[in-house]
Amino acid sequence: MKIGIFDHVEKSDRPLATTFSERIRFVQEADRAGIYCYHVAEHHASPLNMVPVPGVYLGAVAQATRNIHMGPLVYLLPLYSPLRLAEEIVMMDHLSGGRFETGVGRGVSPFELGYHKIDHSKSRDIFIEAWECLVAALTNDKFSFKSELFDYKDVPMPLRPLQRPHPAFWYASSNTTGSAWAGEKGMHFTTNGPTARARANIDAYREALARRGGAAQPKAEFRGGAAIGVLRQIVVADTEAEARRIAEPAILQHHANLTWLMRVHADSGLVGRLNVPLAGSWEDARREGTLIAGTPETVREEIERQVDALGINYLVSYPFFGEMSLSDAMRSQQLFNGEVLPKIAGL
């Protein structure tokens, strides 16, 4: 089983430049430890995410690391010109030396899409057209594409991907509809949320992937060729009490950031359409399985239990969240890398 890291890069009380430099140090440590991939979110107009232009941030990460893969999870395709995004992806592929992984999605927040004048109710159709156009741009020396939204004719593409035919596509979904679509297209896949809901999403993905016949771009490092992952906040400490000291305030701050736009738009009528996991306390997150925290032994046992229950081959850890300090995050990750990772790598 491979281990990845997910990051929102949330707003904190530290200067933003400090946040960026701390994160790069953190990713460098993950790179040295053999973590497979660093996935970063894209959100807009929210304290949940301070890297709303993930390509700029990941360009810095690419130059500071050597082996770890990286990519957005996900690019919000309704917000992009497919031509412009194809060019960015190719640049990132070369800047990273072929370590780029292209996560794509439509965007979960109607508020964020609304700021960009995108109707959330139409965003799935926009996303699918944008993805089809993006594939055409990445796979041809000259491409044409015509749909209701996009009209390109004989566009030259002198920028060509390092990975062929292009960096692999990833999809993250919190519902069975999106999960099945990812399987139909043979994408690599992650999900989140309480264990029961995550299992339903994984089952929907697996069934669609089996009907398709496998991943569009198989990866030998994942059993079966397709990455099938789940996102979990993970905090490791020398004692259970220390794990709670670190994780509990970070969970509260993360939840406040996650729901910030819901409170800003409390009377908009769109709040119920923001489909995100909302466990907002230490107790709720542990009960739902979205937070795995404790001593190395406690964390290992819970990971093993969830891997068995979900049938995953990829654990996307989320170790640095809320206003957690760099020192706490680094100590937690060092314990994970030294005492947990070697024992779960063979799962």
C-alpha positions in Angstrom: 0.0 0.0 0.0 1.2 3.5 -0.9 0.9 6.5 1.4 0.1 10.0 0.2 -0.4 13.4 1.8 -3.3 15.8 1.2 -3.2 19.5 2.2 -5.5 22.4 2.1 -2.8 24.9 3.3 -5.3 26.7 5.6 -5.1 30.3 6.8 -3.3 30.6 10.1 -2.1 33.3 12.4 1.4 33.1 10.9 2.4 35.3 7.9 1.5 33.7 4.6 5.1 33.6 3.5 5.9 31.6 6.7 3.1 29.2 6.0 4.5 28.5 2.5 8.0 28.0 3.7 6.8 25.7 6.5 4.8 23.6 4.1 7.7 23.2 1.7 9.9 22.0 4.6 7.2 19.6 5.6 6.9 18.2 2.0 10.7 17.9 1.8 10.6 15.7 4.9 7.8 13.6 3.3 9.9 13.3 0.2 12.9 12.0 2.2 10.6 9.5 3.9 9.3 8.0 0.7 5.8 9.3 0.7 4.2 8.7 -2.7 2.4 11.9 -3.5 1.6 15.3 -2.2 -2.0 16.4 -3.2 -3.1 19.9 -2.7 -6.7 21.4 -2.8 -8.0 24.2 -4.9 -10.5 26.5 -3.1 -11.3 30.2 -3.6 -12.3 33.1 -1.4 -12.0 31.0 1.8 -9.6 30.6 4.7 -9.8 26.9 4.0 -7.2 27.3 1.2 -4.3 29.7 0.7 -3.1 28.2 -2.6 -6.1 28.8 -4.9 -3.6 28.7 -7.9 -2.1 25.3 -7.2 0.2 25.3 -10.2 2.2 28.3 -8.8 2.6 26.6 -5.4 3.4 23.2 -6.8 6.0 24.7 -9.1 7.9 25.7 -5.9 7.3 22.3 -4.4 8.6 20.6 -7.5 11.9 22.5 -7.4 12.3 21.7 -3.6 11.8 17.9 -3.9 13.3 15.0 -5.8 11.1 11.9 -5.7 7.6 12.7 -4.3 4.8 12.9 -6.9 2.5 16.0 -6.7 -0.7 17.4 -8.1 -3.9 19.2 -7.4 -6.7 17.2 -5.9 -8.4 18.8 -7.7 -8.2 21.4 -10.4 -11.7 23.0 -10.6 -12.2 22.5 -14.4 -15.3 24.8 -14.7 -13.0 27.7 -13.8 -10.4 27.1 -16.5 -9.8 27.6 -20.2 -8.9 24.0 -21.2 -6.1 25.3 -23.5 -4.5 27.4 -20.8 -4.8 24.5 -18.3 -3.3 22.0 -20.7 -0.3 24.3 -21.1 0.1 24.6 -17.3 -0.1 20.8 -16.8 2.6 20.2 -19.4 4.8 22.8 -17.7 4.3 21.2 -14.3 5.0 17.7 -15.8 8.4 18.9 -17.0 9.2 21.1 -13.9 8.6 18.0 -11.7 10.5 15.6 -13.9 7.5 13.5 -14.7 6.1 13.4 -11.1 2.9 15.4 -11.8 -0.5 13.8 -11.2 -3.6 15.7 -12.6 -6.6 15.7 -10.3 -9.7 17.1 -11.8 -13.2 17.9 -10.5 -16.1 20.2 -10.9 -15.9 21.9 -7.4 -18.0 21.0 -4.4 -18.9 24.6 -3.3 -21.7 26.4 -5.0 -20.4 29.6 -3.3 -16.9 29.4 -4.8 -18.2 28.6 -8.2 -20.7 31.4 -7.9 -18.0 34.0 -7.3 -16.6 33.0 -10.7 -20.1 33.3 -12.3 -20.5 29.5 -12.7 -23.9 28.0 -11.9 -23.3 25.1 -9.6 -26.3 23.2 -11.0 -24.6 23.3 -14.5 -21.1 22.6 -13.2 -21.1 18.8 -13.9 -21.9 19.3 -17.6 -19.3 22.1 -17.8 -16.8 19.9 -16.1 -17.3 17.0 -18.4 -16.9 19.2 -21.5 -13.9 20.8 -20.1 -12.3 17.5 -19.3 -12.9 16.1 -22.8 -11.4 19.2 -24.3 -8.4 19.1 -22.0 -7.7 15.5 -23.0 -7.8 16.5 -26.7 -5.4 19.3 -26.0 -2.9 17.1 -24.1 -2.9 14.2 -26.7 -2.5 16.0 -30.0 0.3 18.1 -31.6 -2.6 20.2 -33.1 -6.1 19.9 -31.7 -9.7 20.9 -32.5 -12.7 20.6 -30.2 -16.2 21.9 -30.6 -19.0 21.8 -28.0 -21.6 24.0 -26.6 -19.0 25.7 -24.4 -15.7 25.4 -26.2 -14.7 26.0 -29.8 -11.0 25.4 -30.7 -9.8 24.8 -34.3 -6.4 23.7 -35.4 -4.6 24.9 -32.2 -0.9 24.1 -32.3 0.4 22.5 -29.1 4.2 22.8 -29.1 4.2 22.1 -25.4 4.0 18.3 -25.1 3.8 16.2 -21.9 6.9 14.5 -20.5 4.7 11.6 -19.4 2.9 9.9 -22.3 0.2 10.3 -23.3 -0.1 12.8 -20.4 0.1 12.8 -16.6 -2.5 10.4 -15.2 -5.9 11.7 -14.2 -7.2 11.5 -10.6 -10.7 12.1 -9.3 -11.8 12.7 -5.7 -15.5 12.1 -4.9 -17.7 12.3 -1.9 -20.7 10.7 -3.6 -21.5 7.5 -5.6 -22.3 9.4 -8.8 -18.9 11.0 -9.1 -17.2 7.8 -7.9 -18.9 5.7 -10.7 -17.9 8.3 -13.3 -14.3 8.1 -12.2 -14.4 4.3 -12.6 -16.0 4.6 -16.0 -13.2 6.8 -17.2 -10.4 4.7 -15.6 -9.1 7.4 -13.4 -7.2 6.9 -10.2 -9.5 7.6 -7.2 -9.9 8.8 -3.7 -12.8 9.5 -1.4 -13.5 10.7 2.1 -16.1 10.9 4.8 -17.4 8.4 7.4 -16.4 4.8 6.8 -19.8 3.6 5.6 -20.1 6.4 3.0 -16.5 5.9 1.9 -17.2 2.2 1.4 -20.3 3.0 -0.8 -18.2 5.4 -2.9 -15.4 2.9 -3.3 -17.8 0.1 -4.3 -19.4 2.4 -6.9 -15.9 3.1 -8.3 -14.8 -0.5 -8.3 -17.9 -1.7 -10.1 -17.6 0.9 -12.8 -13.8 0.3 -13.2 -14.4 -3.5 -13.5 -17.0 -2.9 -16.3 -14.4 -0.7 -18.1 -11.7 -3.3 -17.7 -9.2 -1.3 -15.6 -7.3 1.9 -15.3 -6.8 4.1 -18.4 -3.2 4.6 -17.3 -2.3 1.7 -15.0 0.3 2.3 -12.3 2.3 -0.8 -11.4 2.9 0.5 -7.9 -0.8 0.0 -7.0 -2.3 -3.4 -6.7 -4.6 -3.9 -9.7 -3.2 -0.9 -11.5 -5.6 1.7 -10.1 -5.1 3.8 -7.0 -8.1 3.4 -4.7 -7.7 5.7 -1.7 -9.4 7.2 1.3 -8.5 10.5 3.0 -7.9 10.5 6.7 -6.6 13.1 9.1 -3.8 11.5 11.0 -2.0 12.6 14.1 0.6 10.5 15.9 2.1 11.3 19.2 4.0 9.6 22.1 0.8 9.4 24.2 -2.9 9.5 23.6 -3.2 12.7 25.6 -0.5 14.4 23.4 -2.3 13.3 20.2 -5.5 14.9 21.5 -3.7 18.1 22.5 -2.5 18.5 18.9 -5.5 17.2 17.0 -8.5 18.6 19.0 -7.9 22.4 18.4 -6.8 21.6 14.8 -10.1 19.8 14.1 -12.1 22.7 15.5 -10.2 25.2 13.4 -10.4 23.1 10.3 -14.1 22.6 10.7 -14.5 26.4 11.1 -12.6 27.0 7.9 -14.5 24.2 6.1 -17.9 25.7 7.0 -16.8 29.4 6.8 -18.6 30.1 3.5 -21.7 28.3 4.7 -21.9 30.8 7.5 -21.2 33.7 5.2 -24.1 32.5 3.0 -26.4 31.3 5.8 -29.5 32.6 4.1 -28.7 31.8 0.5 -30.6 28.6 0.1 -27.5 26.8 -1.1 -26.1 25.6 2.2 -27.5 22.1 1.9 -25.8 21.6 -1.4 -22.3 21.9 0.1 -21.6 18.2 0.2 -18.6 18.0 2.6 -17.8 15.8 5.6 -18.7 17.9 8.6 -17.4 16.1 11.7 -16.5 19.1 13.8 -15.2 17.6 17.1 -12.6 15.2 18.3 -15.3 12.7 19.3 -17.3 12.9 16.1 -14.3 12.6 13.8 -12.9 9.6 15.7 -16.3 7.9 15.7 -16.8 8.4 12.0 -13.3 7.2 11.2 -12.2 10.5 9.5 -9.6 11.2 12.2 -7.0 8.6 13.2 -5.1 9.8 16.2 -3.1 8.4 19.1 0.2 6.5 19.7 1.9 4.8 16.8 0.4 1.5 17.9 -3.2 2.9 18.1 -2.8 4.6 14.7 -1.4 1.4 13.1 -4.3 -0.7 14.4 -6.9 1.8 13.2 -5.3 2.0 9.8 -5.2 -1.7 9.5 -8.9 -1.9 10.5 -10.0 0.7 7.9 -7.8 -0.8 5.1 -9.5 -4.2 5.7 -13.0 -2.6 5.9 -12.6 -0.4 2.8 -10.3 -2.6 0.6 -8.1 0.4 -0.4 -4.5 0.3 -1.7 -3.8 4.0 -1.1 -4.0 5.9 2.2 -4.2 9.7 1.7 -3.1 11.1 5.0 -3.9 14.6 6.1 -1.4 15.3 8.8 -1.1 19.2 8.8 -4.4 21.0 9.2 -6.1 23.8 11.0 -3.6 26.0 12.8 -1.4 23.2 13.8 2.2 24.2 14.4 5.0 23.1 12.2 6.8 21.4 15.1 3.7 19.4 16.1 3.1 18.4 12.5 6.7 17.4 11.9 6.9 15.4 15.2 3.7 13.6 14.2 4.9 12.8 10.7 8.3 11.6 12.0 6.5 9.2 14.3 4.3 8.1 11.5 7.2 7.6 9.1 9.4 5.8 11.6 7.0 3.7 13.5 3.8 3.3 11.5 4.7 3.4 7.8 7.1 0.4 7.9 4.4 -1.8 9.5 1.6 -0.9 7.1 3.5 -0.7 3.8 2.8 -4.4 3.1 -1.0 -4.2 3.6 
